[in-house]
Amino acid sequence: MATVKELGAAIASHPQKVTAVFLGFDLWFDVLATGKVGAKMFKKGGIPATEDEPEGVVKIPLPVVGRDIVICVDITLPPDGFRIAP
């Protein structure tokens, strides 16, 4: 069973910059419960939004760890499974 600690090690050792992680439900729940998940605003195209976006630009908050690694739930994975996306 993968743990939050093992997920962190896998992210740290990934050869490319990680932009998103897809987590099985139980692991996603465990990550959210760590208190280390923040929110970052993104705009269309999955581009991080800045504070000086023009009026009318739609922005949505997504859960992130670190500076900008998006945390996604993937119910097709085993409850403790994960997949890292560069």
C-alpha positions as MATLAB code, in Angstrom:
seq = 'MATVKELGAAIASHPQKVTAVFLGFDLWFDVLATGKVGAKMFKKGGIPATEDEPEGVVKIPLPVVGRDIVICVDITLPPDGFRIAP';
ca = [
       0.000    0.000    0.000;
       1.523    3.318   -1.087;
       1.868    5.969    1.598;
       2.141    9.743    1.450;
       5.843    9.384    2.276;
       6.375    6.980   -0.667;
       4.488    9.358   -2.966;
       6.750   12.215   -1.874;
       9.844   10.119   -2.552;
       8.544    9.178   -6.008;
       7.881   12.841   -6.849;
      11.319   13.888   -5.579;
      13.095   11.212   -7.609;
      11.115   11.712  -10.825;
      13.473   12.565  -13.714;
      11.220   15.322  -15.103;
       9.450   18.282  -13.523;
       6.207   16.937  -12.062;
       3.094   18.946  -12.929;
       0.375   16.624  -11.628;
      -0.155   13.462   -9.644;
      -3.161   11.207  -10.025;
      -4.092    9.409   -6.831;
      -6.401    6.578   -5.874;
      -9.153    7.719   -3.529;
      -7.619    6.628   -0.219;
      -4.203    8.108   -1.019;
      -5.843   11.327   -2.294;
      -7.733   11.544    0.987;
      -4.525   10.954    2.969;
      -2.663   13.663    1.017;
      -5.453   16.189    1.577;
      -5.417   15.358    5.286;
      -1.710   16.223    5.654;
      -2.436   19.940    5.831;
       0.287   20.559    3.241;
      -2.117   21.015    0.324;
      -2.812   24.549   -0.823;
      -4.803   26.021   -3.660;
      -3.529   27.741   -6.774;
      -5.572   29.577   -9.378;
      -5.494   28.266  -12.935;
      -7.015   29.644  -16.104;
      -8.116   28.037  -19.345;
      -5.522   25.741  -20.844;
      -4.289   24.656  -17.419;
      -2.055   27.706  -17.162;
      -1.350   29.105  -13.702;
      -3.079   32.463  -13.330;
      -1.315   35.591  -12.155;
      -2.681   38.349   -9.958;
      -2.748   40.810  -12.856;
      -5.068   38.857  -15.167;
      -7.473   41.081  -17.118;
     -11.015   41.399  -15.816;
     -13.246   38.625  -17.074;
     -10.591   35.903  -17.171;
     -12.098   32.829  -15.538;
      -9.859   31.327  -12.867;
     -10.457   28.225  -10.768;
      -8.612   26.985   -7.682;
      -7.013   23.545   -7.850;
      -5.378   21.669   -4.979;
      -1.574   21.745   -5.196;
       1.424   20.592   -3.207;
       4.740   22.346   -3.392;
       4.565   25.326   -5.681;
       2.440   23.929   -8.467;
       1.982   20.138   -8.474;
      -1.734   19.590   -9.027;
      -3.305   16.826   -6.938;
      -6.006   14.873   -8.801;
      -8.221   12.016   -7.686;
      -8.443    9.124  -10.162;
     -11.031    6.595   -9.083;
      -9.849    4.142  -11.750;
      -6.621    3.613   -9.765;
      -6.440    1.247   -6.808;
      -7.287    3.110   -3.563;
      -3.581    3.503   -2.689;
      -2.266    3.778   -6.259;
      -0.737    6.788   -7.953;
       0.524    7.966  -11.331;
       2.933   10.864  -11.809;
       2.595   13.150  -14.827;
       5.484   15.270  -16.083;
];
